[in-house]
Amino acid sequence: MSRENWYKVDNVAKVFLATAAKRDTRTLRVSCTLWEDIDPELLNEALLSALQERPQFQVRIRRGIFWHYMEDTDLVPVVEEEHGRVCPRLYVPGHMMLHYKVTYHRNRINLDLFHAISDGTGALEFLNILVVDYLKLKYPDKLGDVAVHSGASVDELNQDSYKQFFGNISLKASTLKRAYQPSGLKLPYDQLQFFELQVPTADILPKAKEVGVGLTSYIGARLMMAIKDDMPPRKKKLPINVSMPVNLRNYYPSRTSRNFFNNVNVSHVFTEDISFEDLAKEFDEKLKENLAEENIKKQMDNFETMEYFIPIRAVPLFIKQMVVRYGSKVTDKKVSVVLSNLGVQRPPEELVPMISNYSGFCSSANLFMVMSSYNGVLTLGVTSPYSNTRVIKSFVRGLTEDGMKVRAYATEVIR
């Protein structure tokens, strides 16, 4: 692929570029597990085919004087058997490299992606194209006509939808206060722990319905309770804040494969005793209020407004990055845990008998949980920088006390 095109990065990507580090690599992972082992040669062929559908991923990030930009690259991806850490470092300033990586382990296909390139929705679309192309190569007689097409043009896939749908200049200070964050030593050598929890939807959905809340609110309230159990008494006055990414494609007519999301927050201060049921209902009410269309659009305009201040636009890149890093650290202190819901996965019907499950992870300097549902199973991918597992154990205990069967997996951590 020749370097005929270049693209200015969006405002969210600028944050990821400024704050990517050895521990929080700003990499997300989405995975698809099949019922049979992967053929690496066919997967490599499928990857080259899938890139014809999503050439937006075949770029490298360069530094300009005032901003970063992306340009097409001739670097050829090679599928590898998985080794090393989940969510590896896929962006190093000044290094010529691809910002995505496809690996496999037995029957699982992994797509690791630097978050400046795309969000969870874009990553899942690319993963599904890859899985379809792989299975079509393996079973051409059964799946010759199966395809995944969004119907979007190249321009629509490349669109910076933040700019496209920016409404009015509006800048308001955040009302969020510093939040409680789980205590304990962090892992050495910038390591992270990754846990995968699987819960039958037949167990958890009726329980959420019994409480009278949605699944996201049920999980969010359970996380709050688990973090509260970790709080020392002297810190009970600090709020526990759950931050949740919101897919803005649900609010604007966008088909972009680039980043297009914002975050909403639900907070609670445990100064008084409260039952889980009451907490879940409160969480659900606050979440619905935050997800109201007018609030989402105001927040989007507020976020994008900074780009339109001339003095900021004229500042050299290295100064901008220092400011963004500082702002990101301040924001991180206002978050206890991030909860990202990728939703119910719906591959083409012909592929359902061949796919066992979907899952996801995201690197983080704090606790991060990714939700996804498929084939009667809710999968929770948990990332933690802490050496202790108190919050995770408390969260699982809360689920089991509600009568759920929880299957747990964990990565090995080098001590």
C-alpha positions in Angstrom: 0.0 0.0 0.0 1.5 3.3 -1.0 1.6 6.4 1.3 -0.9 8.4 -0.7 -3.2 9.3 2.1 -2.7 10.9 5.5 -5.2 11.7 8.3 -5.2 14.1 11.2 -5.9 12.2 14.5 -9.1 12.9 16.4 -9.1 14.5 19.8 -9.6 11.2 21.7 -6.6 9.8 19.9 -4.5 12.8 21.0 -5.1 11.7 24.6 -4.0 8.1 24.0 -0.9 9.3 22.1 0.1 11.6 25.0 -0.5 9.1 27.8 0.6 5.7 26.3 3.1 4.1 28.7 4.7 0.7 29.5 1.9 -0.3 31.9 -1.1 1.4 30.4 -0.2 0.9 26.7 -3.5 2.3 25.6 -4.1 -1.0 23.8 -7.4 -2.8 23.6 -8.0 -6.4 22.8 -11.0 -8.2 21.3 -11.0 -11.9 20.8 -13.2 -14.5 19.1 -12.9 -18.2 20.2 -13.9 -20.9 17.8 -14.7 -24.5 18.5 -11.6 -25.8 16.7 -7.9 -24.9 16.6 -6.7 -22.1 14.3 -4.8 -22.7 11.1 -2.2 -19.8 11.2 -1.5 -19.8 7.4 -5.2 -19.4 6.6 -5.5 -16.7 9.4 -2.6 -14.8 7.8 -4.3 -14.9 4.4 -7.6 -13.8 6.0 -5.9 -10.9 7.7 -4.5 -9.6 4.3 -8.0 -10.0 2.9 -9.7 -8.2 5.8 -7.4 -5.2 5.4 -8.9 -4.6 2.0 -12.2 -4.0 3.8 -10.6 -1.9 6.6 -7.5 -0.1 5.2 -7.9 2.5 7.9 -6.0 0.1 10.2 -3.0 -0.1 7.8 -1.4 3.1 9.0 1.5 4.4 11.0 1.4 7.4 13.3 3.8 10.3 12.7 4.6 13.4 14.7 4.1 16.9 13.2 4.9 20.3 14.7 1.4 20.9 16.1 -0.3 17.5 15.9 0.2 13.8 15.1 -1.1 12.4 11.9 -1.6 9.0 10.4 -0.4 7.9 6.9 -0.7 4.7 4.9 2.1 2.2 5.4 3.6 -0.6 3.4 4.5 -2.6 6.5 3.1 -6.1 6.1 1.4 -7.8 9.1 2.3 -11.3 10.1 0.0 -13.5 12.3 1.9 -14.9 15.3 1.1 -17.5 18.0 0.3 -15.6 21.2 3.2 -15.0 23.6 4.0 -12.2 26.0 1.4 -9.9 27.6 -2.2 -9.2 26.7 -2.6 -5.7 25.3 1.1 -5.2 24.2 2.7 -1.9 23.5 1.8 -1.0 19.9 2.9 2.6 19.8 6.4 3.8 20.6 7.2 7.4 19.4 9.6 7.4 16.5 9.4 3.7 15.9 8.2 2.3 12.6 5.6 -0.2 13.5 2.0 -1.3 12.9 -0.4 -0.2 15.6 -2.4 -3.5 15.6 -1.5 -7.1 16.0 -3.3 -10.4 15.3 -2.3 -13.5 17.3 -3.8 -16.9 18.0 -3.8 -19.4 20.8 -5.2 -22.8 20.1 -8.8 -21.9 19.1 -8.8 -18.2 19.9 -8.1 -15.3 17.5 -6.9 -12.1 19.2 -6.9 -8.6 17.8 -4.8 -6.1 19.8 -5.2 -2.5 18.7 -3.7 0.8 19.8 -6.7 2.9 20.9 -5.7 5.9 18.9 -6.6 4.0 15.7 -10.1 2.9 16.7 -12.5 2.2 19.6 -14.2 -1.1 20.7 -16.9 -0.8 18.0 -14.4 -0.4 15.2 -12.2 -3.2 16.6 -15.1 -5.6 16.8 -16.1 -4.8 13.2 -12.6 -5.6 12.0 -12.4 -8.7 14.1 -15.7 -10.0 12.6 -14.5 -9.3 9.1 -11.3 -11.2 9.9 -13.2 -14.2 11.4 -15.6 -14.3 8.4 -12.7 -14.3 5.9 -10.8 -17.0 7.8 -13.8 -19.3 8.0 -14.6 -18.7 4.3 -11.1 -19.8 3.4 -11.5 -22.9 5.6 -15.0 -23.8 4.5 -15.5 -22.2 1.0 -18.3 -24.6 0.1 -20.3 -23.7 3.2 -19.6 -20.0 3.6 -18.8 -18.8 0.1 -21.5 -16.1 0.1 -21.2 -14.9 3.8 -19.9 -11.4 4.3 -19.8 -8.6 6.8 -20.5 -5.2 5.2 -21.6 -2.1 7.0 -22.3 -0.4 3.7 -20.0 2.5 4.6 -17.9 4.2 2.0 -14.1 4.7 2.4 -14.8 8.4 3.3 -17.4 7.4 5.9 -15.0 4.9 7.5 -12.3 7.5 7.7 -14.5 10.2 9.0 -13.5 12.2 12.2 -17.1 12.1 13.5 -16.3 14.3 16.5 -15.7 17.2 14.0 -18.5 16.1 11.7 -21.2 16.3 14.4 -19.7 19.0 16.6 -22.6 21.4 17.5 -21.9 24.5 19.6 -18.9 25.8 21.4 -19.5 25.1 25.0 -16.9 24.7 27.7 -17.9 23.8 31.3 -15.7 22.6 34.1 -16.2 19.0 35.3 -18.2 18.5 38.4 -16.6 15.2 39.2 -14.6 15.0 42.5 -11.6 13.0 43.4 -12.7 9.4 43.8 -11.6 6.5 45.9 -9.3 4.0 44.2 -8.5 0.5 45.4 -5.6 0.4 47.7 -2.5 -1.8 47.7 0.8 -2.1 46.0 0.9 -2.1 42.2 2.6 -4.9 40.3 6.3 -4.5 39.6 7.9 -3.9 36.2 4.7 -2.2 34.8 2.8 -5.5 34.8 -1.0 -6.0 34.6 -3.2 -8.9 35.7 -5.9 -10.0 33.4 -9.0 -12.0 34.6 -11.7 -13.5 32.5 -15.0 -14.2 34.2 -17.9 -16.1 32.5 -21.4 -16.0 33.9 -24.5 -17.7 32.2 -26.9 -15.0 31.1 -29.7 -17.4 32.3 -28.4 -16.7 35.8 -27.7 -13.0 35.7 -30.4 -11.5 33.5 -33.3 -12.8 35.7 -31.5 -11.4 38.8 -31.1 -8.0 37.2 -34.8 -8.0 36.2 -35.8 -9.0 39.7 -33.9 -6.0 41.1 -35.5 -3.9 38.4 -32.4 -2.6 36.6 -30.5 -3.2 33.4 -27.5 -5.6 33.1 -24.9 -2.7 33.0 -26.4 -1.2 36.2 -26.4 -4.5 37.9 -22.7 -5.1 37.1 -21.9 -1.4 37.9 -23.5 -1.6 41.4 -21.8 -4.9 42.1 -18.5 -3.3 41.3 -19.3 -0.4 43.6 -20.1 -2.8 46.4 -16.8 -4.8 45.8 -14.8 -1.6 45.9 -16.6 -0.4 49.0 -15.5 -3.6 50.8 -11.9 -2.5 50.1 -12.3 1.0 51.6 -10.7 1.8 54.9 -13.0 3.7 57.2 -11.1 7.0 56.9 -11.9 7.1 53.2 -15.6 6.4 53.3 -16.3 10.1 52.5 -14.7 9.7 49.0 -17.1 8.9 46.2 -16.8 5.6 44.2 -17.1 6.6 40.5 -17.8 4.1 37.7 -16.8 5.6 34.3 -18.5 4.1 31.2 -17.6 4.6 27.6 -20.7 5.4 25.4 -20.8 4.5 21.7 -21.8 7.9 20.0 -22.9 6.0 16.9 -26.1 5.4 18.8 -26.7 9.1 18.9 -25.3 10.3 15.6 -25.6 8.8 12.0 -21.9 7.8 11.9 -20.3 4.8 10.3 -16.7 5.7 11.1 -14.2 3.0 12.0 -12.2 5.5 14.0 -12.8 6.5 17.6 -16.3 7.9 18.3 -17.2 7.6 22.0 -17.5 9.6 25.2 -17.6 8.6 28.8 -20.5 9.0 31.3 -20.0 8.6 35.1 -22.1 7.3 38.0 -20.9 8.1 41.5 -22.0 7.1 45.0 -20.7 8.1 48.5 -21.1 5.3 51.1 -21.6 7.6 54.1 -24.7 5.6 55.1 -25.6 1.9 54.8 -27.5 1.0 51.6 -28.7 -2.3 50.3 -27.4 -3.7 47.0 -30.9 -3.5 45.5 -31.3 0.2 46.4 -27.8 1.0 45.1 -28.5 -0.8 41.8 -31.7 1.2 41.4 -29.9 4.5 42.1 -27.2 3.5 39.7 -29.8 2.7 37.0 -31.5 6.1 37.5 -28.3 8.1 37.3 -27.1 6.1 34.2 -30.4 6.7 32.3 -30.2 10.4 33.1 -26.6 10.6 31.8 -27.5 8.7 28.7 -30.3 11.1 27.7 -29.6 12.4 24.2 -29.4 16.1 25.2 -26.8 15.3 27.9 -24.7 13.2 25.6 -24.6 15.9 22.9 -23.7 18.6 25.4 -20.8 16.5 26.7 -19.6 15.8 23.1 -19.7 19.5 22.3 -17.9 20.3 25.5 -15.1 17.8 24.7 -14.6 19.0 21.2 -14.7 22.7 22.0 -11.0 22.8 23.1 -9.9 22.2 19.5 -11.4 25.5 18.5 -9.4 27.7 20.7 -6.7 29.4 18.5 -4.1 29.8 21.2 -4.2 26.1 22.0 -4.1 25.1 18.3 -0.9 27.2 17.8 1.0 25.6 20.7 3.8 23.1 19.7 3.0 19.4 20.0 5.4 18.7 22.9 3.8 21.4 25.1 0.3 20.2 24.2 1.3 16.6 25.2 2.5 17.8 28.6 -0.8 19.6 29.2 -2.8 16.5 28.1 -0.7 14.2 30.4 -1.4 16.4 33.3 -5.1 16.7 32.5 -5.3 12.9 32.1 -3.7 12.3 35.5 -6.2 14.7 37.1 -9.1 12.9 35.4 -7.8 9.4 36.3 -7.9 10.4 40.0 -11.7 11.0 39.6 -12.3 7.4 38.4 -12.5 4.3 40.6 -13.1 1.8 37.8 -14.0 1.8 34.1 -16.9 -0.4 32.9 -17.1 -0.8 29.1 -20.1 -2.7 27.7 -19.4 -4.1 24.1 -23.0 -5.4 24.0 -24.4 -8.6 22.6 -22.3 -10.0 19.8 -24.2 -11.0 16.6 -22.0 -12.6 13.9 -23.6 -13.8 10.7 -26.1 -16.6 11.4 -24.1 -19.1 9.4 -21.1 -18.6 11.7 -22.9 -19.1 15.0 -22.3 -22.9 15.2 -18.6 -22.3 14.6 -18.0 -19.6 17.2 -17.7 -20.4 20.9 -17.4 -17.0 22.5 -16.2 -13.3 22.3 -14.2 -11.5 24.9 -12.3 -8.2 25.4 -9.7 -6.5 27.6 -8.3 -3.0 27.8 -5.0 -1.9 29.3 -5.3 0.5 32.2 -3.5 2.2 35.0 -6.5 1.3 37.2 -9.3 -1.3 37.3 -11.0 -1.8 34.0 -13.8 -4.2 33.1 -15.0 -5.1 29.6 -18.5 -6.7 29.2 -19.7 -8.7 26.2 -22.4 -11.3 25.7 -22.6 -14.2 23.2 -24.4 -17.5 23.0 -25.8 -17.4 26.5 -22.6 -16.3 28.3 -21.7 -13.0 29.8 -17.9 -12.6 29.6 -16.2 -10.0 31.8 -12.6 -9.1 31.0 -10.9 -7.5 34.0 -7.6 -5.6 33.9 -5.9 -4.8 37.2 -2.5 -3.2 38.0 -2.7 -4.3 41.6 -0.8 -7.2 43.2 -3.8 -8.0 45.5 -7.1 -9.4 44.1 -9.4 -8.3 46.9 -11.9 -6.3 44.7 -12.1 -9.1 42.1 -12.7 -11.7 44.8 -15.4 -9.5 46.5 -17.1 -8.9 43.1 -17.2 -12.7 42.3 -18.4 -13.4 45.8 -21.3 -11.0 45.3 -22.3 -12.8 42.1 -22.1 -16.3 43.7 -24.1 -15.1 46.7 -26.8 -14.1 44.2 -26.8 -17.8 43.0 -24.7 -17.4 39.9 -22.2 -19.9 38.5 -19.0 -18.0 37.8 -16.1 -19.5 35.8 -12.8 -17.6 36.3 -9.5 -17.6 34.4 -6.4 -15.5 35.1 -3.1 -14.8 33.5 0.2 -15.7 35.2 2.1 -12.8 36.7 5.9 -13.0 37.1 6.8 -12.2 40.7 
